[in-house]
Amino acid sequence: MLTEKISEGFRDGELAEKLTRRIHKQVDRPMRIMEVCGTHTMAIFKHGIRTLLPEKVKLISGPGCPVCVTSAGDIDQIIELAESQDITITTFGDLLRVPGSKGKNLATARAEGAKVEIVYSPTDALKIAQSTDKPVVFPAIGFETTIPVIAATIVEARRREINNFMLLVSHKVVPPALDALLGDPELALDGLLCPGHVSAIIGEKAYEPYPEKYNVPCVIAGFEPLDILSSILMLANQIRDDKATVENSYNRVVSKEGNPRAREMIEMAFEPCDAIWRGLGEIPNSGLKLRPEFIKHDAARFFGLSSEFVPEPKGCRCGEILTGKVIPPECPLFNTRCTPINPVGPCMVSSEGTCAAFSKYGDL
């Protein structure tokens, strides 16, 4: 109840109108602003933020959905593991309907007899592992927001010697992807709306290299309408004044240093590695892998799996959509062969996917 009351304060229509007028007054040139968070994408559509902005301001949706940026090859591994081994796959519900490169998903694998259990936290998966002597695998997909709790779970599994509990790790970390995006001349971004949840872990300082390196302002934003509008105003002010720095409009949640304890937990279980992102390809040090002391819990090593590049399904433009180079209606499959009921690509499946947002709300 208290949370809802606080949220209502950030949805005030009169304040939104005042912020909108200020944005219109400040914008004196075309601005391409990318939100690097799937929750921001959905909030922008839900609240019709695009319709409030000047025509010169173009909001671009980036690779902010962790399920969406997981490569097709990694999704194939999860499905093949479920089909070919006497194991239980435990997963969050948003992964169940994500198709691999051959059109299958975990839901169809389960319908054909694979052991796939939906869990609400990795600790639920650990409990399932305690109840059997068969391998129980949890696909570890997510950004810095969810990685700490998964790290804590695998540390606990090692401490209690629950060796049949394993992770199939496809974690991604956000900062290296920003380098790839800002360094792409085709995108030519003028500003970044930085993710609120991720920033609560990594802190404001994590973005400090980018304004200096790319001369692009960064503003950390919350998720309510006034959060987003005030953050866009901050970016518009910086762009107008030819400034580039990091500003934090979500300081009720995000601090300068972030959450040191959460980062410590991540470092306890994982170490950096190169990773393949859908749409961005391989990015150095943008992924995580289990440290050697957790080798018994590493499903990739145990089952001899290796990640390989797998092309998108024919006609699917999820990769280009995730990097903001096209919008969903420009994909020939959008809302025709690819729908929320029968998705071809992950951007239509995930609740944070750009295609799902366009399909639900239209071009708002």
Number of C-alpha atoms within 10 A of each C-alpha: 6 7 7 8 9 10 15 12 12 17 15 13 12 9 16 20 14 11 19 21 15 16 23 17 12 19 20 15 12 13 21 16 24 24 25 26 25 23 19 24 25 22 18 23 19 16 15 16 19 16 12 17 18 18 13 13 19 16 21 23 27 25 30 24 24 24 25 28 26 21 28 26 19 25 24 23 19 20 24 17 21 22 20 9 13 13 18 23 28 27 23 17 15 14 21 21 22 27 24 25 20 11 13 17 20 28 17 15 17 17 10 10 10 22 18 22 19 15 16 11 16 22 17 15 24 22 14 19 22 15 8 12 13 15 19 27 27 25 22 23 22 20 21 21 17 18 24 21 17 21 24 17 20 25 18 14 22 16 10 9 12 18 21 19 28 27 25 25 21 24 24 29 21 22 15 14 21 18 15 15 20 21 14 12 8 10 15 14 21 22 26 28 27 27 23 26 22 19 27 23 24 24 21 24 13 16 21 15 14 20 18 14 12 14 18 23 28 27 29 29 29 28 21 18 24 23 17 25 26 22 25 25 21 23 30 27 18 22 22 14 10 11 15 22 17 23 21 22 19 23 15 9 15 23 17 14 14 19 15 12 11 21 16 13 17 22 16 17 22 22 14 17 15 14 23 23 25 27 21 18 14 17 17 14 16 19 24 23 22 24 15 12 12 18 15 18 27 23 23 18 12 12 11 8 14 10 16 13 14 15 13 20 16 9 13 21 23 27 24 18 25 28 24 22 15 16 20 25 15 10 18 13 18 24 19 10 13 20 17 21 10 14 23 29 30 33 29 29 26 25 18 24 31 31 30 23 24 20 17 14 14 13 14 14
